[in-house]
Amino acid sequence: MNTIESDTHAQQSYIGITIPHYNKLISIDPDFSVLIDQHPASKSSDNSICSNKSGLTKGQISGIVIGAVGFAAVIVISVIYSVNKTKKNKKLLNSISKKI
C-alpha cells in the first residue's frame, strides 16, 4: 500500500490486491472503508486489548488446574505401569533362567 499525503488534513492511499485463479474478469466492491477501523479502542470495551482487566478468569484458572492435574495423573500412571512392567519382565527372565 502506497500513501501519498495531499495536504495537512487529507491522505490518499493506493491499495493493490492480487486475486489468484481469475484470468478474465473479477468484480469486487470498491468500498474499502470496512478495512479501516474508524472507532478507536477504548479501555471500557470488552473486545479491547487495552482494557484494565488483568489476571485470569475463574474459568481459565479452573481449566489450567484441571489440565495440570490430568497431566500429572498421566505421568504418574505411566511411571507406575513402566515400573510394574519392568518387574514382571525380570521375574519372567529369572523363572526362565532357573528352568534352563
C-alpha positions as a printed Julia matrix, in Angstrom:
100×3 Matrix{Float64}:
   0.0     0.0     0.0
   1.41    3.36   -1.02
   0.42    6.5     0.81
   0.66    9.98   -0.65
  -0.03   12.98    1.54
  -2.09   15.53   -0.4
  -2.12   18.23    2.25
  -2.03   18.53    6.03
  -5.63   17.32    6.52
  -6.04   14.6     3.9
  -4.31   11.43    2.96
  -4.66    9.29   -0.16
  -3.79    5.59   -0.35
  -3.37    3.23   -3.29
  -4.18   -0.39   -2.5
  -3.4    -3.29   -4.81
  -4.95   -6.73   -4.4
  -3.72   -9.91   -6.05
  -6.59  -12.32   -6.68
  -5.45  -15.73   -7.95
  -7.43  -18.13  -10.17
  -9.22  -15.43  -12.2
  -7.93  -14.83  -15.71
 -10.72  -12.84  -17.39
 -12.91  -10.86  -15.03
 -13.38  -10.27  -11.33
 -15.7    -7.75   -9.77
 -15.1    -6.58   -6.22
 -16.72   -3.95   -4.06
 -14.53   -0.85   -4.26
 -15.59    0.3    -0.78
 -12.54   -0.34    1.4
 -13.94    1.53    4.38
 -14.53   -1.78    6.17
 -10.76   -2.26    6.23
 -10.23    0.93    8.19
 -11.19    0.93   11.86
 -12.92    4.24   12.4
 -13.64    3.74   16.1
 -10.61    3.83   18.37
 -10.31    1.16   21.04
 -11.49    2.23   24.43
 -10.42    0.74   27.72
 -14.04    0.06   28.68
 -14.78   -2.13   25.63
 -14.91   -5.89   26.22
 -13.03   -6.59   22.98
 -10.27   -4.08   23.64
  -6.78   -5.37   24.28
  -6.12   -2.12   26.15
  -8.61   -2.86   28.91
  -7.73   -2.51   32.56
  -8.82   -6.06   33.27
  -5.88   -8.08   34.46
  -5.44  -11.63   35.7
  -7.19  -14.8    34.73
 -10.88  -15.53   34.99
 -12.17  -18.3    37.24
 -12.88  -20.46   34.21
  -9.33  -20.08   32.93
  -7.87  -20.89   36.35
 -10.05  -23.99   36.72
  -9.08  -25.13   33.21
  -5.39  -24.75   34.0
  -5.76  -26.65   37.29
  -7.77  -29.49   35.7
  -5.27  -29.75   32.84
  -2.29  -29.81   35.2
  -3.88  -32.46   37.43
  -4.75  -34.58   34.39
  -1.23  -34.27   33.0
   0.28  -35.21   36.38
  -2.05  -38.21   36.62
  -0.98  -39.44   33.18
   2.69  -39.12   34.15
   2.2   -40.99   37.46
   0.2   -43.78   35.8
   2.84  -44.12   33.06
   5.67  -44.39   35.6
   3.77  -46.97   37.69
   2.97  -49.02   34.58
   6.59  -48.91   33.44
   7.92  -49.99   36.83
   5.43  -52.86   37.11
   6.17  -53.99   33.57
   9.91  -54.0    34.29
   9.42  -56.04   37.49
   7.26  -58.6    35.67
   9.85  -58.94   32.9
  12.63  -59.51   35.47
  10.56  -62.18   37.26
   9.83  -63.89   33.95
  13.51  -63.86   32.95
  14.52  -65.24   36.39
  11.98  -68.05   36.16
  13.09  -68.95   32.62
  16.78  -68.93   33.6
  16.04  -71.21   36.62
  14.27  -73.7    34.35
  17.2   -73.83   31.97
